[in-house]
């Protein structure tokens, strides 16, 4: 490919870029910005839960007329919980994680010049940016943003007169999500076509890094399930604005009988959760793929059970699309159907356990390099196991009834999905920062960031399991009306203190990230001594990734610490004189591909 490329302006290079590396940075910076807003919202409502009658000048400063002398109103509490959940699930974990690392790594790790369609890639980012702007603009509406929970169940979300947040704020939420889904679908189709069609010579599917398998399968889940959420959002818009009754029937408001009849809010639940549950794995699988790569590299060992890991990714993807009903055990579902969803839900424990055990076996007796990326990867394995175990309780229809809609559920999904995915995102940033910016992040600040975050995450979500088992319901802006829960008030104070610590710890990351872009130590071409193709490209970004010919692949990506066999004269020594063998190194005579 010719290096005589047309001269790029600031606009074509940094704004309307079609280069996958720049688009990944755009996703990352936007995701970080949305994350700051989402975490700040959680700080505000945690203050309210811990000290419900206390006046806070912070609340007064930020919430304006949505508070009364520094105490937030119930309406804005619900709105903050709603927008916090929406931002973190979709705008940070879905777009920030998949958008950043799928874009950065798919072309680099399969040996391609760029994505299949640079233009569609650019459009997908700008649709994501537009949906972010619309979602944030709903915060400035007089009546407040959407307040029906991030699941936006009707009739609360379907009747503009139901609560203040059901008005214009809800309409903007639906418009924002429709645009977001269009962005996700464009991105996902691009990723799938790129992986299938643009792999370099020798890059068979069985030589792909597990990161690429995870991004590829994640994109397939997105294409299957996101359109279903789009249909739910469009039908909800019809119910709200055009007088239809898809999700409404026999509604009374203040004694007035509304004209809706024949619809069913449970239909909305089916449509929502058909995306909502696969969404957990759209968020988790990229983080697990990133963790596979980092644990193998920093253990200086081949990943254990490569084909089993691929099989588990595919099994998780399939099973995740047939378990959505476990979110609806208390909706009046037929008990037999409940038992079917219980069975399929508990089946997911098998491929998940395969992944967990394979990580532990890769770490076992490895030559561990404990850098921040490795710590966050090991942290992900920890939260994935501890958060996943409580899923066995919630996945059982008889047990779920007792803890449904309590803090037990909040604790479970924040650990297994929220914290685990965020850990994967942090691990990916620390590991591939040298590839994105040509600089190294500060390792000491990375250690501080990890340990404070890890302590805070368990400090917040571990006690939540117990107040959930005690019956404390979620989404209540104060529990003072229930003397039954006076005993858990102190636990909520402890949780809030840990939440503030966790929020403060992210300031270390932000400082480290943005200062390192400009002041960080210059990165070597392959700072982690890694095998995958992205580390064979120059440190300085060039259009088309590689100068001259594309690389040819001769082996799988996990040839770490490969030694001669028992019958060889050099037994016990590294085959290539190094503890890593990049994919572009041809096999020696008599050397077998792992």
VENNORJO-V765451 format. One record per residue. N is the residue number from 1. SS is DSSP state (a for helix, b for strand, c for the rest). OMEGA is omega as a letter, one per 40 degrees, with the letter a starting at -180 (NA if undefined). D_CENTER is the distance of its C-alpha to the mean C-alpha in whole Angstrom. Layout:
N:SS:OMEGA:D_CENTER  N:SS:OMEGA:D_CENTER
This chain:
1:c:a:35  2:c:i:37  3:c:i:36  4:c:a:39  5:c:a:36  6:c:a:36  7:c:a:36  8:c:i:33  9:c:i:33  10:a:a:31  11:a:a:29  12:a:a:29  13:a:a:27  14:a:a:25  15:a:a:24  16:c:a:25  17:c:i:24  18:c:i:24  19:c:a:23  20:a:a:20  21:a:i:20  22:a:a:20  23:a:i:18  24:a:i:15  25:a:i:16  26:a:i:16  27:a:a:13  28:a:a:12  29:a:i:15  30:a:i:14  31:a:i:10  32:a:i:12  33:a:i:15  34:a:i:13  35:a:i:11  36:a:a:15  37:a:a:16  38:a:i:13  39:a:i:14  40:a:i:18  41:a:a:18  42:a:i:17  43:a:a:20  44:a:a:22  45:a:i:22  46:a:i:22  47:a:a:25  48:a:a:27  49:a:a:26  50:a:a:27  51:c:a:30  52:c:a:31  53:c:a:34  54:c:i:34  55:c:i:34  56:c:i:32  57:a:i:33  58:a:i:29  59:a:i:28  60:a:a:32  61:a:a:31  62:a:a:27  63:a:i:28  64:a:a:32  65:a:i:33  66:a:i:30  67:b:a:32  68:b:a:35  69:c:i:36  70:c:i:33  71:b:a:32  72:b:i:29  73:c:i:30  74:a:a:29  75:a:a:28  76:a:i:26  77:a:i:24  78:a:a:23  79:a:i:22  80:a:i:20  81:a:a:18  82:a:a:17  83:a:i:16  84:a:a:14  85:a:a:12  86:a:a:12  87:a:a:11  88:a:a:8  89:a:a:7  90:a:a:8  91:a:i:9  92:a:a:7  93:a:i:3  94:a:a:5  95:a:a:8  96:a:a:7  97:a:a:5  98:a:a:7  99:a:a:10  100:a:a:11  101:a:i:11  102:a:a:12  103:a:a:15  104:a:a:16  105:a:a:16  106:a:i:17  107:a:a:21  108:a:a:21  109:a:i:21  110:a:i:23  111:c:i:25  112:c:i:25  113:c:a:26  114:c:i:24  115:c:i:22  116:c:i:24  117:c:i:24  118:a:a:23  119:a:i:25  120:a:i:22  121:a:i:19  122:a:a:21  123:a:a:21  124:a:i:17  125:a:a:16  126:a:i:19  127:a:i:18  128:a:a:15  129:a:i:17  130:a:a:20  131:a:i:17  132:a:a:16  133:a:a:20  134:a:i:21  135:a:a:18  136:a:a:19  137:a:i:23  138:a:i:23  139:a:a:23  140:a:i:26  141:c:a:28  142:c:a:31  143:c:i:30  144:c:a:27  145:b:i:23  146:c:a:22  147:c:a:22  148:c:a:22  149:c:a:19  150:c:i:15  151:c:i:17  152:c:i:20  153:c:i:22  154:c:e:26  155:c:a:29  156:c:a:27  157:c:a:25  158:c:a:28  159:c:a:31  160:c:a:31  161:c:a:34  162:c:i:32  163:c:a:30  164:a:a:30  165:a:i:26  166:a:a:27  167:c:a:29  168:a:a:28  169:a:i:25  170:a:i:24  171:a:i:25  172:a:i:23  173:a:a:20  174:a:i:21  175:a:i:22  176:a:a:18  177:a:i:16  178:a:i:19  179:a:i:19  180:a:a:15  181:a:i:15  182:a:i:18  183:a:a:16  184:a:a:13  185:a:i:16  186:a:i:18  187:a:a:15  188:a:i:15  189:a:i:19  190:a:a:19  191:a:a:17  192:a:a:19  193:a:a:22  194:a:a:22  195:a:a:21  196:a:a:24  197:a:a:26  198:c:i:26  199:c:a:26  200:c:a:29  201:c:i:32  202:c:a:31  203:c:i:27  204:c:i:28  205:a:a:25  206:a:i:25  207:a:i:25  208:c:i:22  209:c:a:19  210:a:i:17  211:a:a:14  212:a:i:16  213:a:a:16  214:a:i:13  215:a:a:12  216:a:a:15  217:a:i:14  218:a:i:11  219:a:i:13  220:a:i:16  221:a:a:14  222:a:a:13  223:a:a:16  224:a:a:18  225:a:a:16  226:a:i:15  227:a:a:19  228:a:i:19  229:a:i:18  230:a:i:19  231:a:i:23  232:a:a:22  233:a:a:21  234:a:i:25  235:a:i:27  236:a:i:26  237:a:i:27  238:a:i:30  239:a:a:31  240:a:a:30  241:a:a:32  242:c:i:34  243:c:i:36  244:c:a:34  245:c:i:34  246:c:a:31  247:c:a:29  248:c:i:32  249:c:i:35  250:c:a:38  251:c:i:37  252:b:i:39  253:b:i:38  254:c:i:41  255:c:a:43  256:b:i:43  257:b:i:42  258:c:a:40  259:c:a:41  260:c:i:38  261:c:i:38  262:c:a:37  263:c:a:33  264:c:i:31  265:a:i:28  266:a:i:27  267:a:i:26  268:a:a:24  269:a:i:22  270:a:a:22  271:a:a:21  272:a:a:18  273:a:i:17  274:a:i:17  275:a:a:14  276:a:i:13  277:a:i:13  278:a:i:12  279:a:i:9  280:a:a:8  281:a:i:8  282:a:i:7  283:a:a:3  284:a:a:6  285:a:i:8  286:a:i:8  287:a:i:7  288:a:i:10  289:a:i:12  290:a:a:12  291:a:i:13  292:a:a:16  293:a:a:17  294:a:a:17  295:a:i:19  296:a:a:21  297:a:a:22  298:a:i:23  299:a:a:25  300:c:a:27  301:c:i:27  302:c:i:26  303:c:a:23  304:c:i:24  305:c:a:24  306:a:a:23  307:a:i:24  308:a:i:23  309:a:i:19  310:a:i:19  311:a:a:21  312:a:i:19  313:a:a:16  314:a:i:18  315:a:i:19  316:a:a:16  317:a:a:15  318:a:a:18  319:a:a:19  320:a:a:15  321:c:a:17  322:c:a:20  323:c:a:19  324:a:a:18  325:a:a:22  326:a:i:21  327:a:a:19  328:a:a:23  329:c:a:25  330:c:a:27  331:c:a:27  332:c:a:31  333:c:i:30  334:c:a:32  335:a:i:32  336:a:i:33  337:a:i:30  338:a:a:28  339:a:i:29  340:a:i:28  341:a:i:24  342:a:a:25  343:a:a:26  344:a:i:23  345:a:a:20  346:a:i:22  347:a:a:22  348:a:i:19  349:a:a:20  350:a:i:22  351:a:i:19  352:a:i:17  353:a:i:20  354:a:a:21  355:a:a:18  356:a:a:18  357:a:i:22  358:a:i:22  359:a:a:20  360:a:a:22  361:a:i:25  362:a:i:24  363:a:a:24  364:c:i:27  365:c:i:30  366:c:i:28  367:c:a:29  368:c:i:26  369:c:a:25  370:c:i:24  371:c:a:22  372:a:i:19  373:a:i:17  374:a:i:18  375:a:i:18  376:a:i:14  377:a:i:14  378:a:i:17  379:a:i:15  380:a:i:12  381:a:a:15  382:a:a:17  383:a:i:14  384:a:i:13  385:a:a:17  386:a:i:18  387:a:a:15  388:a:a:16  389:a:i:19  390:a:i:19  391:a:i:18  392:a:i:21  393:a:a:23  394:a:a:21  395:c:i:21  396:c:a:25  397:a:a:26  398:a:a:29  399:a:a:27  400:a:a:25  401:a:a:27  402:a:a:28  403:a:a:25  404:c:i:23  405:c:i:22  406:b:i:23  407:a:i:21  408:a:i:21  409:a:i:18  410:a:a:16  411:a:a:16  412:a:a:15  413:a:i:12  414:a:a:11  415:a:a:12  416:a:a:11  417:a:a:7  418:a:a:7  419:a:a:9  420:a:a:8  421:a:i:5  422:a:i:6  423:a:i:9  424:a:i:8  425:a:i:8  426:a:i:11  427:a:i:13  428:a:i:12  429:a:a:13  430:a:a:16  431:a:a:17  432:a:i:17  433:a:i:18  434:a:i:22  435:a:a:21  436:a:a:20  437:a:i:22  438:c:i:25  439:b:i:25  440:b:i:24  441:c:a:22  442:c:a:24  443:a:a:24  444:a:i:26  445:a:i:23  446:a:i:20  447:a:i:22  448:a:a:23  449:a:a:19  450:a:a:18  451:a:i:21  452:a:i:20  453:a:a:17  454:a:i:17  455:a:a:20  456:a:a:19  457:a:i:16  458:a:i:18  459:a:i:21  460:a:a:19  461:a:i:18  462:a:i:20  463:a:a:23  464:a:i:21  465:a:a:22  466:a:i:26  467:a:i:26  468:a:i:24  469:a:i:27  470:c:i:29  471:c:a:28  472:c:a:27  473:b:i:25  474:c:i:22  475:c:i:22  476:c:a:26  477:c:i:26  478:c:i:29  479:c:a:31  480:c:a:34  481:c:a:36  482:c:i:35  483:a:i:38  484:a:a:36  485:a:i:33  486:a:a:35  487:a:a:34  488:a:a:31  489:a:a:31  490:a:i:31  491:a:i:28  492:a:i:26  493:a:i:28  494:a:i:26  495:a:a:23  496:a:i:23  497:a:i:25  498:a:i:22  499:a:i:19  500:a:i:22  501:a:a:22  502:a:i:18  503:a:a:18  504:a:a:21  505:a:a:19  506:a:i:17  507:a:i:20  508:a:i:21  509:a:a:18  510:a:i:18  511:a:a:22  512:a:a:21  513:a:a:19  514:a:i:21  515:a:a:25  516:a:i:24  517:a:a:23  518:a:a:27  519:a:a:29  520:c:i:27  521:b:a:29  522:b:a:29  523:c:i:27  524:c:a:29  525:c:a:28  526:c:a:27  527:c:a:26  528:c:a:25  529:c:a:27  530:c:a:25  531:c:a:26  532:c:a:23  533:a:a:25  534:a:a:23  535:a:i:25  536:a:i:28  537:c:i:27  538:c:i:29  539:c:i:28  540:c:a:29  541:c:i:27  542:c:i:29  543:c:a:29  544:c:i:28  545:c:a:27  546:c:i:30  547:c:i:33  548:c:a:36  549:c:i:35  550:c:a:32  551:c:i:31  552:c:a:32  553:c:a:30  554:c:a:33  555:c:i:30  556:c:a:27  557:c:a:25  558:c:i:25  559:c:i:29  560:b:i:29  561:c:a:32  562:c:a:34  563:b:i:37  564:c:a:41  565:c:a:42  566:c:a:44  567:c:a:47  568:c:a:47  569:c:i:49  570:c:a:46  571:c:i:44  572:c:i:41  573:c:i:41  574:b:a:38  575:c:a:39  576:c:i:38  577:c:i:39  578:c:i:35  579:c:i:33  580:b:a:30  581:c:a:31  582:c:a:29  583:c:a:29  584:c:a:31  585:c:a:34  586:c:i:37  587:c:i:37  588:c:i:41  589:c:i:44  590:c:i:43  591:c:i:39  592:c:i:37  593:c:a:34  594:c:NA:32
